[in-house]
Amino acid sequence: MRIVRCIYQHQPTYGIVQGEMVHRLRAGSPFAGPLEPAEPIGRLDELRLLPPCEPTKIIAVGRNYAAHAAEQQVEVPAEPLLFLKPPSALIGHEEPIILPAESQQVDHEAELVVVIGRRGKDIPRQEALRHILGYTCGNDVTARDLQRRDGQWTRGKGFDTFAPLGPWIETGISPADLRVLCRVNGVPRQDGRTRDMIFDIPSLVSYISHIMTLEPGDVIYTGTPAGIGPLAAGDVVEVEIEGIGILRNPVQAGTRR
C-alpha cells in the first residue's frame, strides 16, 4: 500500500494510491486509525506531493555500509553512528535542493528511510518491525566541506532542503535486500543493496529506541552505499529504491546572505 501526503483543497491531506488515483485516507492520518481509503481526491500525477510524513525528529545513521566508509577513508563504527537532521530540512518529491553559498561541495547520499508507525521506547530487536509503518526514499544531502571543517555534522547536514523524502510511504515490504540507486541527470552514481548494511533495520530501530523515544511519523535515514558525489546547480538527482519508487529533486543555487 502506498501512502501519500499531498495538497488537496489547499490543505495537507493523507491519501492512499490506488492505480492512478489517490483516495483520501478515511482516518485522516496513517497514525490515527486503519489504512482505509475514502473518496478519490485526484490523479497522482496531478497532485502536489509533500514529504510523506511530519516527523518530530529525523534520525540518520552514518557509515552503515562498509564500502561507503572505505571511500571516505574512515573506520567502520562498532556501534551505529547517529546524528540528527532538523525537520526544517525536509522537502518532498520534485521540490528543489538549494545549494548554500557557504559550501563548495554538496553531495548526494541515497538512502532507504524507515517511517515509524507506533510509539516505542526500549524496543527489543525482535519486535522492531512491528513499530514500522513503512519505508520511503531519502537523500541525506551533505555539505561535505563544512562537515569536515566543523568536526561535527550539524551544519553540514542541517541546511534547509537537505532532507528530501518521498514520494510516498510503501507498506508491506521487507527491507532486508532492496536495491538502492542514485542518478544525477540520468547518470548512475550509487548502486547498492540493503543487505550490505552493517546494522540492519531491526537493530537500528531497537538501538535508537534505547536512546530516545520513537514517535509515530519519526524517520530514520539508514545510511548510504558507496558512490556519493557532488551536486551542481541545474542537476536533477533521483533516488530509486526497489519496491518503493523514485524520489526526484532538481538542484538550485542559493543566494548569498
FENHUUR-V796559 format. One record per residue. N is the residue number from 1. RES is the residue in one small letter. BURIAL is # if it has 16 or more other ideal C-beta (glycine too) atoms within 10 Angstrom, else .. Layout:
n;res;burial
N;RES;BURIAL
N;RES;BURIAL
This chain:
n;res;burial
1;m;.
2;r;#
3;i;#
4;v;#
5;r;#
6;c;#
7;i;.
8;y;#
9;q;.
10;h;.
11;q;.
12;p;.
13;t;#
14;y;#
15;g;#
16;i;#
17;v;#
18;q;.
19;g;.
20;e;.
21;m;#
22;v;#
23;h;#
24;r;#
25;l;#
26;r;.
27;a;.
28;g;.
29;s;.
30;p;#
31;f;#
32;a;.
33;g;.
34;p;.
35;l;#
36;e;.
37;p;#
38;a;.
39;e;.
40;p;.
41;i;#
42;g;#
43;r;.
44;l;#
45;d;.
46;e;.
47;l;#
48;r;.
49;l;#
50;l;#
51;p;#
52;p;#
53;c;#
54;e;#
55;p;#
56;t;.
57;k;#
58;i;#
59;i;#
60;a;#
61;v;#
62;g;#
63;r;#
64;n;#
65;y;#
66;a;.
67;a;.
68;h;#
69;a;#
70;a;.
71;e;.
72;q;.
73;q;.
74;v;.
75;e;.
76;v;.
77;p;.
78;a;.
79;e;.
80;p;#
81;l;#
82;l;#
83;f;#
84;l;.
85;k;#
86;p;.
87;p;.
88;s;.
89;a;#
90;l;#
91;i;#
92;g;#
93;h;#
94;e;.
95;e;#
96;p;.
97;i;#
98;i;#
99;l;#
100;p;#
101;a;.
102;e;.
103;s;#
104;q;.
105;q;#
106;v;#
107;d;#
108;h;#
109;e;#
110;a;#
111;e;#
112;l;#
113;v;#
114;v;#
115;v;#
116;i;#
117;g;#
118;r;.
119;r;.
120;g;#
121;k;.
122;d;.
123;i;#
124;p;.
125;r;.
126;q;.
127;e;.
128;a;#
129;l;.
130;r;.
131;h;#
132;i;#
133;l;#
134;g;#
135;y;#
136;t;#
137;c;#
138;g;#
139;n;#
140;d;#
141;v;#
142;t;#
143;a;#
144;r;#
145;d;.
146;l;#
147;q;#
148;r;.
149;r;.
150;d;.
151;g;.
152;q;.
153;w;#
154;t;.
155;r;.
156;g;#
157;k;#
158;g;#
159;f;#
160;d;.
161;t;#
162;f;#
163;a;#
164;p;#
165;l;#
166;g;#
167;p;#
168;w;#
169;i;#
170;e;#
171;t;#
172;g;.
173;i;.
174;s;.
175;p;#
176;a;.
177;d;.
178;l;#
179;r;.
180;v;#
181;l;#
182;c;#
183;r;#
184;v;#
185;n;.
186;g;.
187;v;.
188;p;.
189;r;#
190;q;#
191;d;.
192;g;#
193;r;.
194;t;#
195;r;.
196;d;#
197;m;#
198;i;#
199;f;#
200;d;#
201;i;#
202;p;#
203;s;.
204;l;#
205;v;#
206;s;#
207;y;#
208;i;#
209;s;#
210;h;.
211;i;.
212;m;.
213;t;.
214;l;#
215;e;.
216;p;#
217;g;#
218;d;#
219;v;#
220;i;#
221;y;#
222;t;#
223;g;#
224;t;#
225;p;#
226;a;#
227;g;#
228;i;#
229;g;#
230;p;.
231;l;#
232;a;.
233;a;.
234;g;.
235;d;#
236;v;#
237;v;#
238;e;#
239;v;#
240;e;#
241;i;#
242;e;.
243;g;.
244;i;#
245;g;#
246;i;.
247;l;#
248;r;#
249;n;#
250;p;.
251;v;#
252;q;.
253;a;.
254;g;#
255;t;.
256;r;.
257;r;.
